[in-house]
Amino acid sequence: MAFLCTSETYAQEAYMLKGQVVDQEGMPLPGVTIVVNGNESAKGTITDFDGIYKLMVKTSDVVTYSFIGCKPKSVTITSQTELNITLEEEASQLEEIVVVGYGAIQKSHLTGAVSKVTSDKMDEIPAARLDDALAGQVSGVNIQMTNPAAGEAPTIRVRGVGSITSFPNPLIVVDGVVVDQDYMSTLDMNDVESIEVLKDASSAAIYGSRGSNGVILITNKKGKEGKATFNYNGFFGVKEVPGNDVLKTVGEWNAFVRENNEGELTDKMRYINELGTETDWQDVIMDGGTIQSHSLSARGGSEKTQYSASGNYLKDEGVLLTDSYERINFRLSVDTKVNKRLSFGLKLNPSYSNQRRFPIGVHDALRQSPWLPQYVDENNEQYINRERESGRWANTQIGDYTMERMFDDYDLDAGMPVESGGTDISTTSNASPIAKILEREYRKYQTKLFTSLYLKYKIADGLNFRSTVGGDYKNTRNHRYTGVKASRNEEAGTSAYDNTENQFHIITEHTLSYNKRFADKHSLNAVVGFAFEFWDRNYSSIEANGYNFDYINTIPANNVTGAATSADQKSLVSYLGRVNYGYEDKYFVTLSFRTDGSSKFGENNKFGVFPAASVGWRISEENFLRDSEIISNLKVRASYGVTGNDGDDRIVGRYPSIGLVEPVGAVFNGNTYTGFNQSTLSNPQLRWEKSIEINPGIDVGFFQDRFGFSIDLYKKNSQDLLLNRPIPSATGFSDAIVNLGEVENRGIEFELRTTNIDKGGFKWSTTGNLSLNENKLVSMAGADGLISIVDSKRPAEWIAKEGHPVSSFYGYVVEKEIPLNYIKNPFFPINGESQDIYVKDLNGDGIIDPDDRTILGSPYPKMIWSISNTFNYKNFDLSIMFQGSHGAKVRNMDPQYVNNQFSSNQDYITDEEDPNFFPDADKVVQRIFTDDIVMDASYIALRNLNIGYTLPKAAISKVGINKMRIYVAAQNLLYIMGNDYRGYNPEGINQGLNSPLTYGYQRGAAPINRTFSAGVNLSF
C-alpha cells in the first residue's frame, strides 16, 4: 500500500478521494468494491477496467477495499486526496477478473463456461508458439500436434467438431481485435498477460456468427505507471526424435530370413551382406536441431501515459533435415489519459518469418532400403553398375548421391556388376532421399502487421464510449524449387513455383458500456455496440520447369509454364449487446445478442441473429452457508445460446450464394474463341450455420478454496450446415452448396484446483482437467452413408453415417496374414509385408465383397485430460504436466511405403502350375482398405517439466537486477503411444485437414519430438 499526501489540512467536510488499486505484481484490478464503513450517507464504488476509482470521503472515515480472491484492506482517512492500494492475493483462485469479450467480469459473477490461463503458467514453457504451450491447459480444448515441424501450427478444437464442410477453428481475438489463427505464430508468450477461452454458446454468442467453434481471447501486457522495468527472457534448447523400432536393420532381417528359410539366406540377402553398407534413415532424416528464443521488454510510464515495448527473436531448426523457422517480431503499446474523461491508446505489432519446409513426406524418405549408402565412396564404388540402362551411371564419381537401381544386376559368382541377369536388390527407382531433400528448397516468407487504435470517453460516472479501429496486413510468399539432382528424371524433373498472397483486414468497433454498483446490492454491467469488418485478398502465382543447372532458381520468361491471379473480398456488419446483472453478489443474470450480416449470403439471408442467456446462483453467499468452515464457494449456473458459422472460405468460398463464371475455350471454323461458363450454381437462400447449446455447470470450493472444482455439462446441436450436396446432372452441375444436416456434440468437462500443502516455505498445488466428448452426425439430409476419399491412388474410405461421428473410418476387418509360402518373394524387400491380407466375412454370405465393410473407428478423441503439479520450496520451483488423449484412431498410410506393401515381390503367387499357388484370392483385399492401418491414436505424454531457481534478491540487487530465475525444462520427455500404433506421431494429421469428412489421414507426418532446454528470466 502506498500513501501520497497532497495536503496536510484536516477537514470534516466531504471531499473527493481518488487512486488506483493494483495486485502484488502492480497490475490494475478492475471491479474492486470500495465502501466507507459506518457512514450510511457515503456511497460505495468499484474500480474501472484500469483499477481507477473516485470516492467522496471525510477525515477519519475508514475505507475498506475488497476484491474476492484478495485479502480485504481497510485504511483510515487522514487528509489524503490520492490513495493507491495494493491488495494481496488470498489462497483462493476463484475471484479473478475474466475477460469475456467487449469487457471483463469477476469470476464469481461469471455464468458461462470460461477458462482462464495466466501468464505465470505460460511464459515458463520454452515453446516456439503460444498455441503449443496452451496444450493441456484448458478443459474442453484439444490441441493436437498434427504437424510439429518447425513453424507449423497445431490443430485446435473446442468441444468437438460441429460442422461438415467448415474448418472448425476457434475464433482468435487479440486485445479485442479479431485475427486469423495464423496470427498466433507472431505472439511472444512473454508479452501475454492472460488467455481466456469462451467455450459455451452463452459466452461466445457476443461474437455471433463466428463463435460456434469457441473463442480464444488473448490479452497482452500493458504499461504500468512508474519507473521503467526491463525484462529479458531467453532459452536455448536441443530437439530430438525418440528412438523407434519402425524400421528394421539388415541384421534383424538376416535373422528373420534364416528363421523362416531353413537357416539359409537368399541371394538378395547374400548380396546385401557382401555390399556391407547400412544407413539408419531415421537418424539421417530426423537429425534433430536446436531452438532458441530471446525476448526483451520495457514497461513503465507516468500517471497519464504508460507504455510497453518488446521485441523477440526465435530460431527453430526443427528435427527434420533442412526444416527451420526464423521469426522476428516487435510490439508497442501506448495508453494515454488526455484528461479526466478522454483517453486513447495504440498497439502496433510488425513481424517477419522465414520458414524452410521439409520438401517431401517423411514416409517418402523412410521407404529407402537400409542397405543403401548415402553417397558413393571408395568402399561401395565397385558395386555401382556402370553398364545397365545404357550406361546411365557410367560417369558416377565418389561423392555423388546414390540410388537403389545403380546397385542392381550383380553377379555373386563373378563378384562384379553385369549388364543384365544378375541379382537385383532395389525396391524403388526413386532418387536418394538425401537428394530429394537437399536438392529442393521450399520456403515460406511472411510479413505481418497488426495495429489497433482506441479512443475512450467517459460520458458520466460508470458510462463510457469506446471506439476502436484495428486490422492486420499479411503478405505471404511461397517459393519452391526442385533442382536437377532432386529426382530420377534430372533436368526433366526440375521445376520452380512462386506465389504471393496479400490479405488486408480492417475492423472498426464502437461500444457504449455502463458499469455501476447501486446501494451495495445491485451491480450492472452493460454494453451495446456496432462493428464492421472488411477483408481484401489478392493472389498471384507463376510456375516453370526445364532448368539445366541449379545456379539460379528464379523464373526466367523462357521457362514459364503457367501463371494465374485472383482477387476477392468479403465484409461483415454487426450489432451487439450484453447485460450482466447481479444482486447481493449472489444472483446473476446475463443476456446477450449479436446480429451479423455477411456479404457471403444472399439478400434474403444476409443477417443472422444470435441470442444467449445465462443465470447463476452463489449458494455459498446465503446465510446458511456464509459462515461455513468447510464450503467456501458454491455456485450453480446454466446457459443457453445460439452461435453461428459462415463456412470456411477455402471450401465454400467467399461468394457461395451467387453463381460464378470461369473462362473456357472453344474452336469454331478452325478459330479459337474464349467465352465464359457458369462454374457454380447460385443459391440466394443460402444462410448461416447455427449452433444451439445448453450448458449447466457448478463451481465448488472447500476450506477457503484450498480444494475446488468445476463441472460443466453441455449439449450443442449444429444445424443448417453448409455442405456440397449432389444434384441432378440435368442442371449442368454435379453438386451445389446448401443448408442441410445436423451434428451434435455432448460432453462433460471437469476442472480441479487444489493447494495440497502450504507450510514452512513449501507449497504444493495441483490443477487438472478432464473432458469427455461424444460427436454424432444427427442428419445428413438424404446423403446418409456418404463415402469420401482423400487420394484416388490410395482410395481408403471414410463414411458419414447418421448416429455415428461426423466421419468414421470405413473398410474391412483383418482376419489373418497370408502364409509366407504363398508369397512370391517373402524375404525381400527388407521390412516388407504382403500387399494383401485376409479379411473377415462380416455378413456371413461366404464371399468377400463391399457388403463386408464396416465402421473401423473415429478420428476424434473421446477423452482428453491433463494434470499439473507445482512445487515451491523457498527459491526453488518445479512444475510437471502430464497430458493424454484416448479413443481416437488414425489412418496411417506410412506402412504402405515403409513396409513396401505395394511391392510386386510381396504379391501372392497366381501361377496355377506353381505348387504354392494361392487359392484364396477371393478372401483377401489390399491392406489400405482394412483396419490394419487404422491405428490407435491414444497417447500419454509428459508434456512439460520445468525446474527453476530464483536467485536471492540480496545477491543480485547490487548489480541492478530485481529478479533472476534460471531454469531447465523438457517437453515430451515421456511419450507413450497406443499398443498398435506403428509410426512417429499418433497426433499427426497432414492430409484431409480441410474437411471433417476425411479427417484422420496420416501420410508422412512430422514426428513428435522432445526438447531439452535451459533459460533465464531477468527483471531489471
N, C-alpha and C positions, 0 to 999 in steps of 0.2 A: 504494500500500500504506500502511495506517495502523497504527500501533502504539499500544496502550493498555496501559500497565503499571499493574497494581493492587497489585503487591508488589515490593519490592527484595530479597527474601530468596532467595538462591540455594540450591536444594535438589537433591539427587541422587535423591530418591525420585520415583516417577511421580506425576503429578497430572493433573487434567482441564484441557485447553485447549479453549476454545470460541471461536466467532466466526462471521463471515458472509463469504461470497465473492461479489463483485459484478463486473459488467463495467465498462467505461470510462464508461458512462452512469449507473452507480450502480444498475443493475437486478440483482436476485439471480440467481445461476447455480446451478440445481439439477443434481445429477449430477456435480459436480466430484470427481475422485479425489484423496484426500489420504493420503500414506504417510510413514512415518518411515524415512529412509534408514539402512542399516547396522544396523538394530535388528530382528532377526527376531522378537523376542518381542512387539513392538508391532503391534497390528492396524491396518490401514488403515480408512478410512471414506469415505463420499461425502456430499455436501451434500444436504439435503432440498429440497423444492419452493421454499422461501423462501431457499435458499442458506446455511442454518444448518448448522453441523457441531459435533461434540464429539469429542475425541481424547485418549487417555492419552499423555503425553509426559514426558520428563525434560530437565533443563537440559543444554544442549549438543547435544541432538538436532537434526538437520536435517530439517525438514518440507517436503515437496515437494507443491505444488498443481498439478494438471494437468487440463486440460479441452481436449478435441480441438477445434481451431479457435482456441485461445488459446495464448499463449506460457507454458510452464511456469514456475513461480516457486518458488524454494527459500528458506527462512528458517531461520536458526539460532536455536534457542530459548534465551533468557536466563532470564527469570523471569516471562514473560507468562502471564497466565491467560486473557486475551482477545486474540485476534489477528484483525483484519479485513483481508481481502486483496482487492486489485483486480487482475484479470487483464486483460492487454492482448490484443487480437484479433490473430491471425495473418492472413496473406493468404488462407488457406483459409476458405471459407464453408461447408464441409461440416458441421463439428461444432457445430451449434447445437441448442438444445433445441426439440423439436417437440411441440406439444400434440396428443394423439391421442384425446381423449375419455376422461373419467374418469382423467386422468393425463397425464404427459409423459414423453418419452424422448429420449435423444441421437439425433441424426440418423444417426450412424454405426451405431446399433443398429437402425435402422428397417428393417423387412422388407416393408412395404406401400408403396403409391403415394400419397404425401402431399406436397403442395406448400405452401410457406410464403411469405407476403408480410409483411414487417415494416413498422413504422410509418414508417421513414425513406423508404420508397418511396411511401407513401400520402398523408401529410399535406402533401406538396409539390404535390399535384394539386388545384387550386381547382375542385372539382366540388360540386354540390349534394347528391349522395348517395354513400354509400360504395360501393354496388354499381356505380355509374357509373365510379368511379375504379378499380375492380377489373378493368375490361375490359383484356384483353391481358396480364394479369399472370401467369396460370397456364395451363399446357398442359392440354388436355382440357376446359377450361371455356369455353363460348361464351356471352358476354354480348352480347345483341342489343338495340339501341336501337329496340325495337318501337314505343315511343311516347315520344319525347323531349320531350313537352310538360312544362311546369313542374310538378314534384312527382310525376311519374309514374315508375313503376319499370321498369327494363329486364327482359328475359326472360333467365333464367339456366338453362343446360343443362350438365350434367356427363356427358360421354361419351354423348351422344345421347339419344334418346327410347326408353324401354323399355316403355311402356305404351300402350294404345289408348284407354282412357276416362279415365285419370287425368291430372291436370295435373302434368307431370313436373318439379316444382321440387325443388331440393335442400333437405335439412333444414338449418335455421339454428339454431345453438346459440351463445348469448351468455353468456360467463362461466359455462359449464356448464349453463345453463338453456335448454331448447328453447323457441323462439319461432316465430311465423309469419313469412313472408317480408316482410310489410308492416312488421314491426318494424325492418327495415333503414332505413326512412325517418327513424327517430329517432336514428340513430347519427351522432355527430360524428367525422370522421376523426382529429381531433386527440386524441381520447380512446382510440383504438385502439392497442394495443401490437403485436398480430400477428393474422394471419388464416391459418388452416390449412385446406386443402381435402382431405378424405378422399375419394379417387377410386375405389379398388378395393374389392371386397367385403370383403377381409380387414380393412381399416382401418375400414370403415363398419359392419361386422357388429355391433359393440358397440352400435350404435343400432338393430339388428334390423329391425323392421317398417317403418321409415321411412328406411332407408339406401340403398335401391336407386337413388335419383337423386343419390347423393353427399351429403356432409355438409360444411357450411361452419362452422368453429369460429372464433368471434371472441373474442379476449381483450382486455379493456380495461386501460388503465394503472392501476396501484395506487400507493398512497402509499409514500414512502420515508423511512427514518429520517434525521433531520437537520433543518436549518433549512428553513422553508417556501420553496418555489420557485414563483414565479408565471410563467405563460406566457400570452402573448397571440398569437393567430394570426388574421389578418384579411385579407380581399381584397375588391376591388371590380372588377367586370368588365362588359363590354358584350357582348351576344349579337346575332347577325345570321344571316340565311339567305343563303348564297352565291347569286350570280346563276344563272339557269336559263332555258333557251330553250323551256320547255314551252308558254308562252303566245305567241300571235302578236299583233303590233301591227296597227293599222289600215293603216299604211304597208306592212308586209310583205304584207298581204292584198291591198292595191291592186296591188302588183307581181305577185302570183300570178294575180289575175284578168286583168290585162292580158296576161300571158304566155300564158294559156290561152284567152283570149276575143278573139282577133284584135285585141288592143290596146285594147279598149273596156271601160269599167266598166259594171256592171249598174245598174239604177235603185236597187237597195238600197244599193250602194256609193256612188252619187252622193249619196243622201240622208245616208248616214253621214258623208261628207266635208263636206256642207253643214252638218250639225249641229256638226261641228268639235270634239267633245269626245272625250277619251280618258283612260282610267283604267288604270293598271298595278295590277291587282287583287292581284298577288303582293306588291307593296310595301305596299299598303294592309292586307292581311290579315296578312302576315308582317312586322309593323312593328318587330320587334326589341325588345330590352329590356335591363335591367341585372340584375346579380346581385351580392349582397354577403353576406358571412359574417363574423361576429365571435365568437371563442371566447376565453374566459378561464378559466384553471385555476389551482388552488393544490394543491401536493402537499408533504407533509412528515410529521413525526411524531417520536415518541420511540422508545426501544428497545422499548416494549411496545405502543404504538398508532401506527399510520400511517394517514393519510387522503389522499383525493384528492377534490377538489370542482371541478366545472366547470359552465359554462353556455355556451350557444350560441344565437345569433340568426341566422337565414338568411332572406333575401328574394330570390326568383327571379321576375322578371317574365315570363320566357319570351320567345318570339319571335312568338307569335300574338296578335292583337288581343284584349285583355281577359284572357288567361290569366295566372295568377300563383300563387305558392306562398309561404307565410309560415310559419315554424316557430320555436318556442322550446322548448328542452329543457335540462334540468338533470340532473346526475349526481353522486351522492355514493357514495363507497366508504370504508368504515372497517374496518380489521383490528386486532384486539386480542389480545395474549397475556395471559391471566389469570394463568397460572403456567407452569412448565416443561412441563406436559402439556396444558393446556387453552387453546384459543384460539377466537375466533369472529369473524365478520365480517358486515357488512351492505352491501348495494348497493341504491340507490334511484335510479330514473330516470323522472321525470314529463316529459311533453312535450305540446305543443299545436300543431296545424297548421290553417291556413285556406287552402284551395285553391279558386281560381276556375277552372273548366274552360272550355275553348273549347267553345261550346254546339252547334256543328254540325260536320260533316265538312269538312275543307279542300277537298275536291272540290266541295262544295255552294257554297262561296264563290267558287271559281275558275271555275265554269261560266258566270258572267255575262259578257256581251259587253264587249270593251274600249272600245266607244264610249259605254257607259253612264256618265254622271256620278254622283258620289256623292250630291250634293244638288242641289235646284233652285236656280238662281241667275239673275241678270239676263241672262246670255248664253244660257241654254237654256230660259228660261221660255216663250219664244214658240213652242217646239216641243211643249209639253205639250198633248195633245189633251183639251180640256175637254168635248167633245161626245160622244165614243164611250162605249159601255157605259152609256147613260142618264146621262151627266154624272158618272161616278164620280169624276173628277179636277177637277170644276168649281171646287172651293174650294182647290186646291193653291196653296201660298204658297212664297215664297223661303225656303229653309232646310229644307223638307220632304225626306224621303227620296224617292229616285226608284225607279221600277221600269220594266222594259223596255216593258211594254204601254202605258204612258202616252205613248209616243212613236210609236205605230203610226198608220196611216192619214194619211199626209202627202202632200198634193198638190204634186208637184215643179213643175208648171207654174204653179200659183197661188201657190206659196210659202207655204202655210199648212196646218194640220191640217184634216181634214174628218171628218164623222161616219162615213163608210164609203167604201170604194172607193179609198183612197189607198195609198201604199206602206207595207208593214209591214216592220219590221226586228227585231221581238222574237223571241227564241228560247226564252223561258220566261215563265210567268205568275207566277213566284215573286217575293217581295218582294226588295228590295235586300239584298245580303249584309251591308251595314253595319247595316241594321235588324235582320236576323236574328241578328246577333251582339250589338249594343249593347242591344237591347231584350229580351234574355234574360239571366238570371243563374243559372248553375249552380254551386252551392257545395258543397264537401265539408269538413266540420269534423270533426276527430279529436282526442280526448283519450285519452292512453295513460299507463299507469302500470306500470312494471316494477319488481319488487323481489325480492330473494333474501336469505336469512339462512342462514349456515352455522355449524356447531359442529364443531370438530375436537379430538379427544382422542388423545394419544399413549399408547398402551397399553404399549408397550415400544419398545426401540430398533429403528426401522425399521417398526414396526407401528402403524398409525393408523386410527382410526374417524372418519368424516366424515358428518355429517347435514346435508342441505340442504332448505330449504323455499323455494320461489320461485313466481313466477307473474306474470301480467300481466292488466291490465284494459284493455279498449278500448271506447270509445264513439264511434260513427261516425254522423254526421247528414248526410244528403244533402238539399239543398233546391234545387228547380228552379222557376223562374218564367218564363213566356212572356208578354210584355206585349202590349198592344193593337196596337202597330205592328210586331210581330215577324213577322207573316205576312200573306199576302194576304187572309186571312179576318177580320182585325181582331178585334173583340170575340168572334166565334165561335171564333177560334183561340187565345184566351187559356187558360192553364192554370197550375196550381200543384201541386207534388208535394213531399211531405216524408216521409222515412223515417228511422228511428232503429234502429241495431243495437247491442246491448250484448253483449260477449263477456267472460266471466270464465274464466281458465285458471289452474289451480294444479298444481304438480308438487312432489313430495317424493321425495328420493333418499337412500338410506342405504348407504354403502360402507365396506368394510374393505380397507385396502391394506397391502401389505408390500413394502418396498424395502430390499434388503440386498446387500452385496457380501461374498463369502467367499474368504478366502485369496488375495485379489487376482487370482483367476481366474474365479470364478463370480459372476455378477450375476443377481439375481432381482427381478422387479417383478411383483406380482400384485394383482388387485383383484376383489372379489366384491361384489354389491350387489342392492338391491331398489329399484324405482321405481314410483310411482303418479302418473297424470295424470288430470285431470278438466276437461272443458270444459262450460260452460253458456252458451247463447246465446238471446237473445230479440230479436224483430224486430217492428216496427210501422210501418205506412205509411198515409198518407191523401192523397187527391188531390181536385182541384177544378177547375172551369172556369167560364166565363161572367163574367169580370171586365169592368167597364165603363170602368175607368180604372186607372192604374198607381201611384197614390199609396200603396196598401197591397198588399203581396204575401203577407200571411199568409192563412190559410184560414178564412173565416167559415163558420158552420154551413150557411148557405143555399146555399153554392157547392159543398158536398161532393158528390162523385160516386162515391166508393168508399173503402173502408178495409179493412185486414187486419192480423192479428197472427199470430205463430207463435213457437214455442219448441222447443228440442231440447237434448239433452245427449249426451255420449259420454265414455267413460273407457278407460284403458289401464293394465294392470298388467304389470310386467316384472321378470324375474330375469336377472342378467347376471354375467359373469365373464371375466377375461382373465389370462393368464400370459405374461410376457416373460422368456425365459432367455437368457443369454449366457455363453459360455465363452471366456476369454482374449481378450475383445474381438474375437473372430474368427468365432465360430459362434453363430448366433442362431435361436431358435425362438419363435414367438408362436402361442398358441392362445386362442381366444375363443368365447364363445357368448352368445346372448341368447334368451330366450323371452318373447314378448309375448302378452297376452290382451286382445282388443278387444271392447267392447260392440257393435260393428257386426256381428259374426258370430254364427251360431247356436251352440247348446250343443255340437254335435259338433266344431266347428272354431274355437272361440274362440282357442285358443293356436296360435302358430306358433313353430317353433324355427329359429334362425339361427346356425349354427356357422361358424367360419372358422379357417384355419391358414395360417401363412407361415413361410418359412425364409430365412436369409441367410448369406452367407459372405464375410468381408472377406479376400480373397486377398492384398491388399497388406500384411496383417499377418503373413503367413507368412514364414519365414526367408529364402526365396529371393527375396522382393520387398521386405522391410522396409527394406533399405538402398539401394533403387533410387533413383538420382538423376533418373529420368525419371517413373516411375509412383509417384505419391504416394497414390493411393487407387484401389482396385479392389474392388468389391463386386457380387456377383450375388445375386439374390433371386427368390423365387417365392411366389405366394399363391393361395389358393383360399378362396372364401367364398360364403355364401348371405345375401342380404338380402331385404327384403320391401316390400310396399306394400298399404295397406288401402283404396285408392281415394280419389279426390277427393270431398270432401263435396258439392261443387256438382253432381257428375254422378251418383254412386251414392248420395248421401245419407248420413245418419247412422244409418239403420235399414234397410240394404239386404237383410237376411236375413229380415225379417218383412213380412207383408202389411199395408200401411197402408190407412186408410179416409179418405174425404172426404165432406163433406155434399153431398146432392143434393136437389133439389126435385121434387115430383110433384103432379099435380092429380087429385083423385078426388071425384066428385059435386060439382064446382064449387068444392071447397075445396083450398087449397094446403097440402101437408104436407112436412115436412123429414125426410129419412132419411139413411142412410149407405151408400155403396158402397165396395167394396174397390178401391183405386186401383193397388196394386202386387201382384205375385204373390210369395208368400213362398218362400224357399229356405233352409231350415235347414242345407243342406250347403255354403253359400257359405263361402269361405275366402280366405286371404291370396294375393295375387300374390307370387311369389318370383322372385328373380334369382340365377342361379348364374354366378359369374365366376372365371376363371383369369387370372393376371397375372404372367408372368415379367418381370424387369427387371434392369438393370445400371447401376451408378454408377461413373464413371471420373474420375480427376483426374491431371493431369500437372504436373510441375515445381512441387511444393509447392502444387498446386491453382491455379496461375495459369491453367490451362486445364482445364475439366471439363465433363462432360455426363452426362445420364441418359437412358436409353431404356426405355420401357415398352411391352409388347405386351399386349393384353387381348382377351378374348372373353367377352361377357356375354349369357346367354340368359335372357330374362324369360318365365316360364311361368305357367300358371293365371291368365291375365289376366282381370280383371273387365270384362265388356262386356255391352252390351244385345244379346241375340240374338232375332231374330224367332221367334215361336212360333205354333202354330195358333190361329186366331181362335176356335175352339170353346172354348178355355179362358176366353174373355171378355177376354183381353189380347192386345195386338199384339206385345209383347216382354217379356223378363224378364232380370234381371241374373244371369249365370252365370260360371263359371270356365272359359274356353276360350281357345285361341290361344297363340301364342308369337312373340316378337320377339327378334331377335339384333342386337347391336351388337359390332363388332370394329374394332380400330384400333391405331394406333401413336402414341405421344407422345414427343417429343424436347425436352429442355431443355438449354440451353447456358449456361455461365458462363465468362467469360474476364477476366483482367486483362491488357490488351494492353500498357500502358505504366505504369510506376510509378517515376519517376525525376525528380530535380531539382524536386520540388514539383508535378510534373504527373502526373496519373493518368487513365487511360482504361480503362474497363471496359465489357463488353458482356454482356447477357443476352438470350436468345432462346428461343422455344418454337415448336414445330410440332406440330399434331395432325391426324391423318387418321382419319376415322371412316366406317364403312360400316354403314348401318342397313338391316335386312332383315326383312320380315314372313315368318316361317317357316311359320306356320299360322294360318288364320283360322277353323278349326273349322267347316267347312261353309259359311262365308259368304265364301269366296274370290270376289273381284270385286265386293265391296260398294261401291256408289256413294253418295256423300254430297254434299250441297249446303249452303250457308250461308244463302242468301237465295232464297226461292221466286220472287221477282220477277226475279231475275238468276241463274237456276239453273245457273251454271257448276259443273262437276263435278270431284270427286276420286274416286280409286279405291283401294281397299285390295286389292292384288294380291300373292299369295304369290310370293316370290322378288324382290320389289321393296321399297322403303321402306314404312314404316307407311302413309303416304299419298303419293299421286302425283297431279299434275295430269293431268286426263283431257280429251280433246277432239280437235278436228280440226287438221290441219296446213295452214297458209295456202299457197296456190299463187301468187296474184297479186291485184291490186286490180281493181275494176270500172272500166272506162274512163269518163272524166268524161261523155262524150256520152250515156251510158245513165242518168245520174243526173238526177232532176227539177230540182234547183237546185244545181248543183255548186259554185257560188261563194258560197253562203251556207248556214249561218252562218259567221262568221269562225272559222277554225281547224277547220272542220267536216270530218268524214270519213263515208263511207258506213256505214250500219248493217251491211251485209252484205259478204262478201268471198269470193272463190273459194277452195275448199279442195281438197286432193288426194284422189283416188280410191285409197286405200291398198290395198284388196283387189283392185283391177283388174276389178271386175264391171260397170263402165260407169255406175254410179249412185252418188250420194252419199246415204248413209244411216248410221244409228248404227254399222254394222259398220266404218265408216271411222275411227272414233275410236281413239285410241292414247294411250299414256302420254307426257306432254309435259314431264316433269321432276319434280324433288323439291324441297320447300321446305327441306330440311336440307342444310347445307354439307358438302362432302366434306373440305375442308381449311380450318383456321384457323391463323393464325400471328401472331407479333409479334416485334419486335426492338427492344431499347432500348440506347442508348449513353449513358454518363455520363462527363462530363469534369470534372476538378477541377484548377484551377491556382491555387495559393496560396488567396486568399479568394474566387475565382470558381468557379461551378459551372454546368454546362449538362447537361440531360438531354433526350433525344429518343426518342420511341417511335413506331414505325410498326406498324400492325396491319392485318390483312387477312382476308378470308373469300372462299372460292371454291367454286363448284359448286352453290350453292343457286339456286333460282328463286322468283319471287313472282308471284302472280296479281294484277295491278294493274288494278283496276276504274276508276281515275280517268279514263282516256281516254274512257270512255263518256260522261262528263259534260263534261270539258274540251273534247273534240272533238265534242260533240253527236252522238254516234253513234246516238242514238235519234230524231233529228230527222226529221220527215216530209219536210223539204226535201231530205234526203240519200238518200231511198229511190230504188230503181231504177224506171224507167218501166214500168208494167204495161198501159198502153193499147195494144192491138194495132194501132190505127189510126195511132198515132204512129210516124213514121219511125225514131225512136230507141228503139222498143220493145226491152226487154231479153229476149233469147231464152234465157238460161242460168239462169233462176231455180232450176232443179233442181241447179245446180252450186255454189250459194253457201249459206252459213249465216251467222248473226249472229256478229260478231266475238267476243262474250263467250264463245263456245263454242270458240274457236280458240287457237292458240299466239301470236296477235298480242298478247294481253295477258298471256301467261306470259313474264316477262322475267327476264333475268339479274340476280340479286341480289348478285353479287360486288362487292367494293369493296376499295380500298386507302386507308387513312386515316393521316394524321399525327395520331395521337390526342392526344399531349401534347408540348408544347415548353415547357421551363422554364429560365429564365436567372436566376441568383441571385448576390448578392454579400453576404458576411458581413463586417460592419464589424470592424476591428481591435479587439481587446479593450481595448487601452490607451486607445483613443479613447472607449469607451463606459462603461468601468468607473467613471469619475469621476462619472457621473450615476446609478450604481446598477444599470446594465444588464449582465447577464452575457453575453448573446449577442443579436445583432441581425442578421437576414438580411432583405434586401429582394429582391424578385423580380418578374419579369414572366413571363406564361405565356399559352399559347394552346392551345385544344382544337379538333380537327378543322380545323386551319389549311389542310390539304390533304385533299381527299376525292374520290377518283377512282371513278366508278361504271362499271358494265358498259356496253358499247357500245350494247346495245339497250334499256337501261332508260330509260324516259321518265317522270320523276317527281321527287320531292323527298327520298325516303328509301328506298333499296332494303332497309333493315332493317325497315321499317315493316310491322307485322302488327297490325291493330286489330280484326279480326273473326275468328271461328272459333278464337279462342285457347283456348277451354275444351275443345277436343278435338283430339288429334293427327290425327284423321281428316280435319279440314278446316283444317289449319294452312297458313299462307302466303297468307291472303286480305287484300289491301290495298284499303281504300276510304276515302280521306280521311285518311290517316295524317299525323301531325305531321311536319314536315320536320326533317332533320338540320341542326343549326345549329353555328356556330363561335363561340367565346368568346375575347375578349382581356381579360386581367385583370392587375392588379398587386396585390401583397400584401406583408405583413411578418410575420416570425416573431420574437417577442421573448421573452427569458427574463430575469427579474429577481428 
